[in-house]
Amino acid sequence: MESTEQKILQKHLARFIIEDVYNTITEDDILRITALNVWSHKGTPLTPGQVVALRNEARALKDSGLWKILRSELLWLARNGYSKSKGESDLVAVKILELLVKTIEEKLDTMTKV
């Protein structure tokens, strides 16, 4: 198979896989925090006990050495990716990695607010 045909096939296969994966996750699947102790997940309100448990888990993760190591490694990969990028798709991948770290940090910050 020629290189051009492979690229076309990869592009269509990647688009199909991404659309299939992303179509399985809806807005109801994410954690919603509408007020200090008013949280819902998968469209179901969480009990005060569940909120406290999740808040404690988020605080433990946010303060953990593991998260600090993972965060540093992900950001290093992103910054290293800039210098090694060979095209637009590499730069997009780097920005997605940075967005992932930012999204996790923001969610942990929101979850740990007292």
C-alpha positions, 0 to 999 in steps of 0.5 A, spaced: 500 500 500 502 506 498 504 511 503 498 516 501 493 510 501 496 509 508 495 516 510 488 516 508 486 510 511 489 512 518 485 519 517 479 515 516 480 510 521 482 515 526 476 519 525 471 513 526 475 511 532 474 518 535 467 519 533 465 512 536 469 513 543 466 520 544 459 519 542 459 514 548 460 520 553 455 525 554 454 531 558 451 527 563 457 523 564 461 528 567 461 530 575 457 537 575 458 541 581 452 547 581 453 549 588 458 548 594 455 541 596 450 540 590 454 535 586 451 530 581 454 525 576 451 521 571 445 525 572 444 523 579 445 527 585 450 525 590 449 524 597 452 529 602 457 523 604 459 522 597 460 529 596 465 529 602 468 522 600 470 525 593 472 531 596 477 528 600 479 523 595 480 530 590 484 533 596 488 527 597 490 526 589 491 534 589 496 534 594 499 527 593 507 526 591 504 522 585 500 527 582 506 532 582 510 527 579 505 525 573 504 533 572 511 534 572 512 529 567 506 531 563 508 538 562 515 536 561 513 531 555 509 537 552 514 542 553 519 537 550 514 536 544 515 543 542 522 542 540 521 536 537 515 537 533 515 536 526 508 539 524 502 542 525 499 535 528 505 535 533 503 542 536 496 540 536 498 534 540 502 538 545 497 543 546 492 537 548 497 534 553 497 541 556 490 542 556 489 535 559 493 537 565 490 544 566 483 541 566 485 536 571 488 541 575 481 545 575 477 540 576 481 538 583 481 545 585 473 546 584 472 539 588 477 541 593 474 548 595 470 548 602 
